Amino acid sequence: MINRLKTLSEFDLSASLSPEVLGLDDLGRFGIDGGVSVVAYCPIQSLLAVGTDSGRVYVFGQPGVEVRLDLAAGTPIDHLRIVRGQYLVTVDRANTLAVLSLSTKSVLSVFRPPQNQIVTVETDPGLDWAFLGLDNGATIVYDIDRGCKAPFRVPNLQKVAMPAGRLSAVVFIALHPRSLSLILFGYLDCAVVYSVPDGRVVHKLIYELPPGAPGGELDPARMRVPRRPVLTTGAWHPHGHHIITAYDDGSFVFWDATQGVLLHARTLENTDVNVARPPAAAPGVMPGARREPIFRLAWTCTANPEDTALVVAGGDAADVPVRGITYLEFGPTPLYQVTSFQAMGEHYAYARRQRIYPVPPAADPVDLLLVPRATPFYGGGADPFALIAVLSSGELYSLEYPSGAALPVAATFPPSLCWIQPRLTALAVTTMRREHWVGMMASAHAVAAVNMLQGGAPVRRKLRFYDTRSIVVTGHLDGCVRLWDASHGELENSHVLQVDVGDALRRADDLSVTSVSFAGATGEIAVALVSGEVVLYRFGVPAKMPVLRGNSGPIRMLAAPGGDATREAFVPLFALDAQRGPVTALKNSEIGFLAVGYQFGALAVVDLRTSTMIYLEDLANVAPDETTRRFARDRKSPDRQLELPTALEFAVMMLDTDPFSSIVLTVGTSLGRVLTYRVVPAGPSKHVVEFVAATAVKGSVLALLPYDADTGVSAVATASVLPGLAQGVQITGAVVAVSADELRIVRLPRNKLSSRSLDDKCLVAGLCFLRKGDTLAVVTLTRSGFVRVYAVPSLREVKSISVQHLFDVRYAPRSSISLNGDLVIGVNKNEAALLNIWGKGQSFRDLPTAELYDALRKHPPRPTISTVQWISGTKYVTQDDFDLLVGGANRPKSQATIDLERAQREQRLLAARSKPITPTAPPPSPGPSRGPPKPSPRRQEGGWFGSNDSTERTERLNFMSDSMSRLEQTSNEYMSSLTKFMEDPRKNAAKSYFKSKFLG
């Protein structure tokens, strides 16, 4: 009642708001759900698939092509393959294999071995088979195209090769890159080359180290005993001449694939590690030291399959400070027919070039993906131009191959994948006029993109005709800041702009971004780092930027990094380091002022036009006795908390005691105070900050939301309002101070208009309005997962909408609410949802999705063995022969074959039915009666075309109608034949009738 009485004289700025007007539209997702666990790439369709530890698969193509496929919720995806360019094969941790269609974006079949666990999976881009290695050592095969288990089965071959050995699961499976007759199986103690046509073991590859041989060990004590390292992975030479196997002691061995002879054993640093030697002669030995196992490797080649290199993950000493991925270039393989085994071993002993691709700290690579230019064969490593590593933290790490240079992430990957390269550490959303954003995108310096994702076809969505766009700004662990339009799914072209703070500061450590603030109208962005530094950027042409003066106290001027000086970009201006600890609040205004709050309780204000700090003060010293008795009492308490700035905002409005408007800075603190400052001119190109007064709210301040009490719009300071100050413009303003427990509207500096206690704690708040005057609302996101809308200034609750289906309280404080009604809600650590309150309750699942499969992109044939290999005795097995060996003689027909046969039958029937039907001759004139008269062939029950003809005609029409839906190219032929079929019999029949009646 008190609030009602206080606001009786206030204009109702929410008069048109009602529950019917408000509805939450779920418009999109940013980022991915969970961390990345596995990736796959198809160069034919130019699509990248990403599996996550939350059980979802994302498929990305050209800009606007992003499809999310939901599988088993919460079950990580361990294996992911793209087969024939049209099937997506996944195996999750629940031991379930699923086959999805890229054409229909649906699950085609599901398979789960009844008794055993799937340990490893091998597929070929050109074959229909998925080879599943089980924990009991057996291998079964699943028919991807038919959706059933194949009769082909391989028993535990380690038992065949080593009858006295231990039981082993299948460690890895590798199909020969050119010959379908050979498969490489890896077990714990040996690798086996298996002949599919013969059904027998061809070679046993057993790696044993005699006493004194170092292998991959670094501890001399372990070198003195004979041992057999545990196999971890393996691969074929791209041409199939040789085999490589890798082990848990960090060593890897090259074998001859024809004779099964060991060619060379080495580690990343040492050679001939299988040869016994004195401990003192073994380089790098240290008591107790260990080497990381090699858990992933890829044998790559250029466009020539004989020109090879190795990419190895693992194998480093466990105590090395920097982990990485090792690149070993061997160059052209010596001619196999004329080169001895010893010479081949020397070829692999001495790499032409070796380099390390360092990965981000505190993360290890767990999977590797090489991105080939054209062909998906040769193990996926033919002429690659990029390398993508999946890190143990669930992030992606990408680089150019083989140079090792960093890929331009913002220009190469879609926004959702930019969130995890590296992981997101800060998120902000700001509104910007559409024409400003489009102009910025058009004039921005374009970074050359890597043509990795060009597949699919984006779906056109209905555009939202708003004057403002919601711009998402993300900060990352490595100091990168990226900007993009939140409505990128609705646009034809939306690039991602990137800022690299490390380039401006000329360093690579302590770059994690803690907060960002973007002023769209001026093109200025402030970036706060974990070190407490704040770097300011301005969008423009580097060569035309004004020359700023030298360093001044905590402000250090920065030089623009090298690059294109004639195109616009974000140019660093200065770095602010106030030595007050990490940043707790950051606000970059559109009127040339920057406010920063620090963890040590200080507030700093910088005039951006002169790059001068005009204010720096501890909040504990600001009017401690003028606020409330409670604050004065708490200040004297020995265990009181340090007062921190938690919310900052610049506004233009009149204060209670002023007849004119001013630039007002409001500061919310962790102890529940709202401090009001006035920024006033103090001379030419000089401003000062004056403290006015303070008021108190209940709890730590989360947000300060200024609004114009006369027009019902935001009163945040903008460049368009600033010129009116010199003309004495009068803006009657107020501020909504939001804490977790209270909403309070204050006529600054301390006149309270209304307040509302909150039973459901508030996490995020913002102002929204649809039009001026009567739709202003305070929108909050609460701890229980509801979006609540309140009227202004009465603060009555208009509507409450549940968002619990996508709500996680741990990441909800990362959310943001924009003036145009857009809500970006943090769903999990790597994902956010875009919603809008001015909707009709549209569900995200009902949104149309992009097309993925392009039938015009033909899949190339699989490579085959060379003539020399065939002459030397390698069995040539065609793909049809291989399908017969694996699938058996009774293999069901594929759906493609069934569709083709149906189409061929329909075409034959169309050709036969299109011929005109000639009617029979008319009956003779009746003669002497010799029995009951026979009915006329045409005069049957039902008229000239009797019931049989009518039934047949109806069947034909139904059949033709069904054919039209599948054979559009024959529709014209069908219609012409149908017309002729209908007309000619009628004419012929009528002629015969009149001829018999009138001409005898």
N, C-alpha and C positions, 0 to 999 in steps of 0.2 A: 504494500500500500504506500509506503514511504517513497519507493521508487516511482510508482505511478504519479504521486503528487509532485515529485521533483521534475518529472518529464512532461507534465501537462502543457507547459509552455513551449516545449520542444517540438519541432516538426517531425512527424512520423516518416522516417525515411524507408520504412519497410511496409508501406500500406498495401502494396500489390502482392506481397509474399503470402502464399498459402501452401498447404501441403500438396495441393494438386499441381502447382507450378514446379515443384522440386522433384526431380527424379535422377537417379544416378546412372549415367551411361558409362559402361566399362569399355574404354576405347582402345586400349593397347597395353603392351608389356615392353619394358626396356630391360636389357640385360638377360641373364639366364637364371633358371631356378637351380640353385646349388652350384657346386664346383664341377669343372670339366673332368671327366674320367677317361674319355677316349675320343678320337677324332678320325674321320675318314674323308677322302676327297675323290671325286670323279672328274677327270679331265675331259671326258666326252660330254657330259652334261654341264660341266663347269659349276659344280655344286660342292659345298662343304657341309658335312654332317658332324654334329657335336653331340656326344652322349654325356649325361651328367650323373652325379651320384644321387640325384633325386628321382631317377627313373624316367627322365624325359629326353627326347631327341629333338634337336633343332637342326633344320636344314636351311642353309643360306645360299642365295644366288646374287643376281644383280641387284642394284638399289631398289628397295621395295619388296624383295622376295625374301621372306622370312616366315617359315612354317614351323609351328610347334606340334610335335606328335607325343601324346601322353601314353605311356606304357604302364608298367607296374609302379604305382606311386610309392616313393620312398625306397625303391630297390635300385642300387647303383647299376649302371650299364658298364659291363666289363669288356665287351667285344662289340665292334661295330664295323660293318663292311658294306660297300656299295657294289652290287653285282649286276653285270650287263647294262649298267646305266639306268636300270628301272626297278631294282629290288634293293631294299635296305634290310640287312640282316643284323639282328642284335642278339646278344646273350647277356642276361643280367645275372646278378649274384644269387638269385633264387633258382638258378639252374634252368631257366626258361629261354628257349630260342624262339624268336618272333621274326616273321618275314612281313615286311611292309611294302606296299606299292607306292612308288614315287608318283605314279599317274593318278591313282585314286586317293592317296594319302590315308590309307586305311590298312589295318592288319589283315593279311591274307591267310596266314596259318601260324599256328603255335605248336611247339614240340618240347616235351620235357622227358629226358631219359628216365625210365621208371626207377632205376636202382642206383645209378652212378652219377657222379658229378662231372659236368663239363669243365675241363681244365684249360684247354686251348682250342682255338678255332682257326681253320685255314680255308680261304676261298680263293677263287681265281676270277678276275673281272670278266672273263669270257665263258665261264662254265656255270652250269646250273647246280653245282654241288657244294655243300658245306661239310668239310671234314671236321668231325668233332672228336678231339682227344679226351679220353675219360680218365678218371682217377685210378682205375684198375689197370691202366696200360693199354686197353683196347681202343680202337678207333672205329667209329661208325660214321655213316654218311647220311646227310639229309638232302632230299630233293627240294631245292628252293622253288623251282618253277611249279612242280606238281603238288608241293605241300605234303610230302609223306616221307617216311624213312625208306632209304634204299636198301636193297638186299646185300650190298657190298659191305664187308666187315674185315678189319685187320686185327689180329690178336696182338697180345703183348709181345712185341718183337724183341725186347730185351731178354725175355725168357728164352727166345730162340737163339739169340746171339751169345748170351751168357747164362746157360742153364742153371748155374750155381749162384747166380747173382740175386740181389734182393728184389722185392716187388717194387715196381716204379710206375708212376703215372706218366702220361705223355707230356713232355716238357714243351715241345713245339712240333709243328708240321710245316713242311715247305714243299710245294709242288715245283718240279723242274720248270725253269722259265721257258723252255722251248720244246721239251719232249714230254708228252703225256704218259709215257711208260714208266717214269721214275718218280718216286716220292721219297723225301728225306724225313725220317722220324727221329726225334730226339727224346732220350730218356735220361734218367739221372746219371747213369754210368756209361752210356755209349750213345752214339748216333748210328742209324741204320739206313742204308739205301735199299729201297724196296721196289721190286719190279711188279707192276700191276698186271701185265699180260701173263707173266709166269707165276705170279703169286708166291714169290720167294725173296729171301734176303740176298741182295747182290754184294753189298760190302758192309763190314762192321768197322766202325770208326771208334776205336777205344784209345783214350788218351791216358797213359800211365807214366808216372814220373819216378825214375830210380832214385835211390838215396844220393843226396848231393845236388840233384837238379833243383834249381830255385823255383821253377814255375812262376807263379805270380806271388809267391810268399815273400814277405819282408822280414820275418822272424827266423833267424838261423836255426832255432830249435826245431822248427817244423820242416826244415829242408833235409834233415838227417834221415828221415824215414821214407820208405816207398809209399806212394799215395796215388789216389785216383781222384782228381778234382771233380766236383759235381757240375754237370752240364747245365747251363742256364738258357742258351739260345743258339741259333745257327741260321745259316742262309746259303743260297746258291750264288755262285758267280753269275753275273747277268747273262753270260753266254752258255753257262752250264758246264764249263770245263772243270771248275774247282768248287770246293765246299769249305765253308768256314764254320767252326764251332767255338763257342765262348763258355767260360767257366766261372765258378764262384770265387776263385782266387785271383781274378783279374787278368788271366791269360786267355789267349785265343789262338786257334790252330788252323792252318790251311791244309787241305787234303786234295789229292788228285781224285776227281770224281769217276774216272774210268777204271783205275787200278786200286783205289782206296789207300794210296800211299800217303803217309804224313810228309808234307813238303816243308813246313816251317811252323815253329811254335814261338810265340813272342808275347810281350805285354806292350802297353803304350810306349814304354821307354826302352825296354831291353829286348834283345833278340836271342834266339837259340836257348830259350829257358828250359827246354826239356833235356839238355845236356848236363851231365854231372860236372861239378867244379868245386874247388875249395870254397868254404863259406866266405873267406876274405875276398875272393874274386867276384863274388856276387854283388853287383852295385846296389846301393840304396838299402842294404839290410840294416834293421834296427830291432833289438829285442822287444818283443811284445807288439810290434807294429803289424798292421793289417791293411789289406787293399780291398776296396769296394768291389763287389762282384760286377761283372758285365751283365746287365739285364736287358739291354736293347742294342741292336746294331742293324745297320742297313748297308747293303753292298750296292752302291750306285754306279751309274755310268753316264757318259755323255750321249750324244746322238749315236755314237759308235759303241755297241755293247762291249767291245774289247777294251775301251778306255775307262778304267774303273777307279773308284775311291771307296773308302770305308767311313761311315759315321757311327761312332761308338758312344754310348751312354753308360757311364760307370767305368770301373777299372782304375780309378785314381786311388792314391793312398788315402786312408780314412781320415787322416789328420790334416789334409791340405786345406788352406784357408778358403780357397776359391774353387768351387765345383764347376764343371762345365761339360760340354759335349765336344768330343775330340774328332777332328777331321784328318784322315790319312789319305793322301793322294798317291796312287801307284802308277798312274799313267797307262799307256797301251800294254796289254798283256802279251808276253812273248808268244811267238807262233807255236801253237801247241804241238804240232806234228814233229817239229825239229828241235824242240827244247827239252833238255834233260830235267829230271826231277830236282836235281841240285840247283840248276839255274833258275827254275821256277821258285824254289825256296828263297834264293837270294833276291829275286824280284820283290817278294813280300817282306823281306827283312829290312829293306831300305826304301822307305817312302820318299817320293820326290819332294813332298811338302807335308808339313804337319802343323796344325794350328788348333787352338782351343777356343770354342765359343762359350764364354762365361755366361752362366745363368744367374738370375737375381739371387741375392743372398737369402738364406733360411729356406731354400726350396731346392728340391732335387728333381731332375727330369725322370718321369716314369713312363713316358711313351713318346715316340717320335713319328712324325709324318713328313715325308718328302712330297713336295708338290710338283708333279711332272708337267712338262709343257704340253704334251700331246697324247702319248700312248699310256694306258694304264698298266701295261704289262711289265715284265722284267722285275717283278716284285715291287712295283710302284716306284722304282728308283731310276727310271730312264729319263735322262736329261732334265733333272729337277732344277727349278729356279728359286725355290723357297723351302725353308724348313720350319715346321711348327712343332714345338715341344710342349707336352702336357706336364705341368709341374705338380709336385706332391701337394702344393697348396690349393690345387684346383684352378690355377691360372694358366694362361697360354703365354708362350714366349716364342716370338717369330723373328726370323732373320732372313736375309738374302743368302742364297747358296750359289757358289761356295765361298763368296767373299766374307761372309759373316757380318756384313753391315746390317744395321737395324732396318727392318721394313718400316715404311711410313704407315703406321697402324691406322691412323685416321683416314688415310686415302685408300687403304687396301681392304679393310674389314668394315662390316656394317656396325652401326652404333652399339648394338647389343654385345658384340664381341669386343668392342673397345673397352667395355666395363671391366674386363678381366685381363687386360694387357697393360700394365699389371692391375692388381685388384684396386677396387674403388675405396677411397678414404674420405672423400667429401662430396656432397651433393647439394646443389642449389638450383632453384628454378626462379626465373625472372621473366616479367612480361616486357615485350618490345613491340613497337609498332611494326606492322607487317612490311611496310615499304622500307623501313630502316634495315630490317633483317635481310630482305631480298637484295637490297643494294649492297650490303656488306658481303653477302655471299657472292654476288656478281663481280665485285672488285677485288676479292681476296686473292692473294697469291696462291695459285693452284699447285699443290705438290703432285708430282708425277705418280700416278697410281700404278700398282702392280696388277696386271690383268689376270687376277686369280678367279674371281667370281663374276661370271657373265651369264649364267644359266637362269632358267625359269622365266616366268612372265608375271609381273606385278598385277595385282587386282586393283581396279579403280574404285575408290571409296568416295562417298559423298563428302564434299568439303564443308568445313564449318566456316561460315563467313563472319569471322571476327576481325576487327581492326588490329587486335594485338595477338601476338603469337607467344606461346610459352617456350622459353629457351632453357634447355637443361644444360647446366654446367657441372662437369664432374672433375674432381681432383683425384690423383692417383699416387701410388706409393713411390714412383720414380720421379715425381715432380711434374708430370704431364697434366695439363688442363685441357679438356676438350669441350667444345660447345656445339650443340646441334638443336634442331627444332623438335620439340616434343611431338609434333604432329607429322613427323617424317613419313609415317605410313600413309598419309593422305596426299602427299606431294609427289610431283613427278621427279624432282631432283632436290635432294637435301644433303649437302656435303657436311662433313665434320671438320670444324676448325680446331687447330691444336696449338697449344702454347707449351714450350719446354722450358721450365724454370732453370734446369741445370745448365742449359746453354747460356742463359743470362748471367748466372752466378759463377760460371766457369768452374763447377765442381760436380761430383757425382754422389756425395753422401749427404745425409740429413735433408732429404728433399721431399719427404712425405708431406702431402698437402693436408692441412687440417680444416681449412675453410676457404671459401671463395665468395666474392661479391662482384656482380657484373652490373654496370650501368650501361644499358643498351643505347640510350640516346646519345651518349658521348663516346661510346665505344671504348670504355675504360674498364679494366678488370683488375681487382686486387686479389692476390693469392697469398694466404698465410701458410707458413711451413711449420713443421714440428719444432724447429729450432727457435721459433718466435719471430723470425723475419717475415716481413710483408713486402712482396714485390708487386709493383704497379706496372701495368701494360696499357698502352693506348693504341687503338687501331688507326693506321695511317701508313703513308709512304715513308720509309726510313729516311730517305734523302731529304724529305721536306719537313722532318720533325724540327721543332725549335731547339736551338743549342742551349742546353741548361747549364747552370753554373756548377762549380765543383762540389765536392763533398762538404756537408755541413752537419756536424754533430752526428746524430743517429741516422741521418739520411745519406746514403751513398749512391751517387749517380752511376748508371749503368750504360755501357755501350751496346748498341744494337749488334746482335750476332751477324756473321756474314750471311750473304744470301742475295736474293733479288732486291735491289734497292729501288726499283722503279714500280713495283707492284705493292699494293697495300697488304699489310699484315699486322699482327699484334707486336708492337715494338716495346721492349722494356725501357722504362724511364728511370726508376730508382728503386732501391731496397731500403726499407725502414727497419732498423734494429734498435728498439728502445731499451733493450736489456732488462725487461720486466717479466720474463718467462714466456711460456706459450700463449698463443692468442685464444681468448675465450669468446670474443664477439668481434665481428667485422662488418662494416657498412661503408660501401663506396657509393656516394650520392651522384646524382646527375647534375649537380650544380657546382662541382669542383671542390668538394670537401670529402675527406676520408677520416672515419672514426675507427679506432682500434681499442679493444679492451683486453687486458692482460691478466694472467693467472695470479700475479703478485698484487692485484688490486688496483692497477693504474688505468687511466684513460688517456689516450693520445688523439689529437686532432691535427690533420695535415691539410694545408691549403695546396691543392694540386696545381693551381695556376702558377704558383711560385715555387712549388716543391719545398715548402717551409713548414716545419712543425710549429703550430701556433698555440698548442696547449698540451701539457703533460702533467698529470696530477694523480695522487693516490685518492681513491674514493673515501677512505676513512677520514681524510682531512676536509671533505666537502660537507659543510653544514651539518655536523653531527648532532647538534642540539635543536635544529629547526624542524626536524621531521615529525617524530612522535615521541611520546614518553617511552613507548616500548623500545624503540630503537636506541634511545639514550641509555636505557637500563641494560639492554643487551651489549652495548658498546663497553660498559663498565664491567661486564662479566669476565672473569679470568679465562673461561673456556670458550669465548665467543669465536665464531668463524670469521675468516677473512672475507671481506666484502668484495665480490668480483663483478665486473660488468657482464651481463648475460644477454642483453638485448639493446640494440642501437637503432635509431631512426632519425632521419632529417625530415622536417616538415616546414611548410610555410603557412602561418596562421597568426591571429592576434592572441596575445596573452591577456589575461583578465584585466590587468592594470594598464594596458596599452590601447590607444585608439588607432593603431596601425599594425600591419602585419610584419612579421620578422621571420628570419631563418631560425628555426627552433630545432635544437638537438635534444632529444629525449633519451635517457639512459636508464635501463632497468637493471637492477642488481640482484645478486643472489640472496640478499637479506630482505628483499621485498620493498625496496625503495624505488621510486621513479624520480629521477633528477632531471630538472629542466634547465637547459642552457640556451642562451641567445648568441648567435654569431652575427657580429656587427662590424661595419667598416671602421677602420682606424687610420685612414689615410689612403693615399694612392696605392692601389694594388696591395693593400694590407688589411687583414681582418683579425679580430680578437674574439675569444670565447668568454662569455660572462655567465656566471652561475646566477640563476633566478630564484629557484625555490625547489623544495622536495616534498613529496607526498608518499604515503605508504599503501601497499596492497598486502594481501594475505599470501605469503609464500614467495618463492623465487620467481622473478618475472621471466616468462617465456617469450612474449612478443609484445610489441608496441605498435598499434594500428591507428594512425591518425586519419581523420576524415573531415570533410567539409560539412558542417551541420546545416548549411543552407541548400546545397545542391545534391547531397547524398553521394558524393564521389570521394575518392581517396585524396587526402591532403598531403601526400608525400611530395617532397620538394622536387620539382622538375624544371628543366630549362625554360619551358614555355611560361611558367608562372613567375620566374625570377625577375623579368623586366618590370612587372607590375609593382614591385616594391618601391621603386623610385617614384611612382605615381600615386603612392599612398593607398594601394589596393587593400581592402578590408575583407579578410577571410575568417569567418567565425568557425573555428575548428575545435575539435575535441579528440581525445586519444582513448582508445580501448586498451587498457592494460590487462594482459592475460597472464595468469599464473596457473599452476596445476589445480588449484582449488577455487579460483574466483575469476569472474569477469567484472571489470570495473571501468566505467566511462568517466573520464576526468576532463573538465574544462581547465586547461593548464593555466597556472601551474598546480593548483591544488583544490579546485572546486569540483567535488564529486557530483555527477548527475545521477548515476544509477549504478547498481552492482548486483551480482548474482553469484551465490555460492554454488559450487559444483559438487554433486555427489559422485559423479564419474570423473576421475581425474583427467585433465586435459594434457595432451602431449604436444599438439601443434595447433596453431590458429592462424586465421587470415581473414581479410575482408574480401567480399565478392559482391559484384553488382551486375545486373543485366542491362539496366538503363538508368539514367540519372533520375534522382528524385524519389523513387518509391520502391526500389528493389535492393537496397543496401542490406547486407547481412554479414554477421560474424559467423564464420564456419570453423568448427573445431573437430579434431580427431581425438577420440577419447581412449583411455587405457583398455576399456572393455571391447573395443573394436566397433565403435559407432561414429558416424559422421553426423554431428548435430548442428542445426542451423538456428541462429538467434536473430531476432529483430533488433533494430537500432532506432532509438536509444533505449527502448523499454527492456531489452534483453529477454523478452519472452521467447520460449522455445517454439519454433515454427514446425520443425520436423526432425526426426531422428531416423537415420538409415544405417542398416547394419552392413559392415564390410568385413565381418569376421572370417569369411571364406578365404580372404587373401591377407589376413592380418597376422603380424608377428610383432609382439610388443617390443622385442629386442631391437628391431630395425624401424619401427614406426616413427621414432623421433627424427629420422632422416627425411621425413615427408615434407611436402611443401604445398601451400594453397595460394593460388594466383587470383588476381583481380577478375579475370574473365571466367572464373568458375572451375578452372582446371585444378585437379588434385593429383599430385604425384605422390603415391603412397609407397613407402619402402616395404616390400613383401618379404625379402630375405636378404642375405648379405650381398648377393649379386643381381638382384632383380627389383624392379619397381613397377607399379601399375599406374596407368593414366586414366583418370575418371573425370567426369564433368557433372556438376550438380544441376545444370539446366537441361537435363535430358528426360528420357522417357523410360528409364530402367532397362536399357539395352544391355544384353549379356555379351561378354567377350567371346563366348563360344559361338554366338550367332554371327559374328563378323565373317565376311568372305575372306578366303585365304588365297594366296598366290598359287599359280600353277608351277609345278616343278619339272615334270617330264616333257621333253621335246622329242617327239617321234621322228622328226626330220634329222636329228643328230644320230647318224648311223654308227654302230659300234664296230670297230675294226676287227678283223680276224686275229686269232691268237698266233704268235710267232711259232714256227716249226723248226726242226733240226736242219742243219745245213747238209749239203751233198756229201761233204767230207765226213761228217758224223755218221751219215747213213752208210757210206762205204766202209767206215771203220767198225761197223757192227751195231750201232745204236738202232734199236727197234723203232720203226716209224709207226705210230699209232694215231690214226685220224681222230677227230673229235667225235664222229659217229661211233667209231670203234670204242672209244673211251666211255661214251655214254652207255653203250651196250654192256661193257664190262662192269660198270658201276651200277647202272640201273636195271640190268637184266632184260631178258627178251619180253617180259610182260609189263614193262614200264607203261604207266598210263599216258595217254596223250596229253600234251600241254594245252592250256587254255587257248594259246595262240593258234595251235593246229586245229582245235575244235572250231574256233571262230573262222579260220580260213576255209575249212571244209564246208561249213555252213554257208559261207558267202559263195563258194564255188557252186554248190547245189542250187542256191537261189538264182545265180546267174544262168545256169543251164535251164532251169525251169522258166525263167523269164524269156530266154531265147526260144524255147519250145512253145510257150503260150502266146508269143507275139505273132505266130503265123495265123492267118485268117482261117476260119472253119467253113468249109463248103457244105451247104445243106444237101440232103439226099433228094433224089427225084420225087416228084409228086406221085401219089398213088393213082393207079389206073381207075377209069370210070367203073362204077359198080356194075357187075354182071349178074348172072343168075345166082341166087343165094345158095351157098353150099355150107351153111353153118353160120355161126355168129360172126358178125362183121369184126374185122381186126381194127384196132384203133390206128389212126394215122400217126406216123412217126412224130409229127409236129403237133397234132391235135391231142395232147394229153391233158390230164387234169391240171388246171392252173393256167390254161390259155395256150398261146402259141409256144411259149417256153414253159414246159411242164415243171413239176416239182423237182425232178432229178436235175434238169438244166438249171433251175433256180438255185438249188442247193450247191451245185458245182460252181455256179457263178459267184455265189456268196462266199464259198470257200476261197475262190481265187481272189476275190476282192480283199478278204481278210489277210490272205497270205501276202498279197502285194503291199498292203498297208504296212504290215510288219517288216517287209523287205525295205520299204522306203526309209525307215528309221535307221537302218544299218548300211544302206547302199545309196547314198545320196547321189552318187555320180551316175546312177542308172535311172534317176527319176524321170528325166525327159523321155527316155526310151520307153519306160513303163507306161507313161501317160498316153503316148501316141499309140502304142500297141493296144492299150485298154480301149481307147476310143474306136479304133478300127475293129476290135473284137466285138464291141457293143453294136456298131452300126451295120457292118457287113452282113451278119446273119439275119438281122431284122429285114434288111432290104431284099436279100435273096429269098427269105421265107415268104415275104409278102408277094414278090414276083411269082413264085411258084404257085401260091394259092390262087391269085387272079388268073393265071394262065390255065389252071385246071378247071376253074369255074366258067370262064368265058370263052376260052379257046378249045375246050374239050381235051 
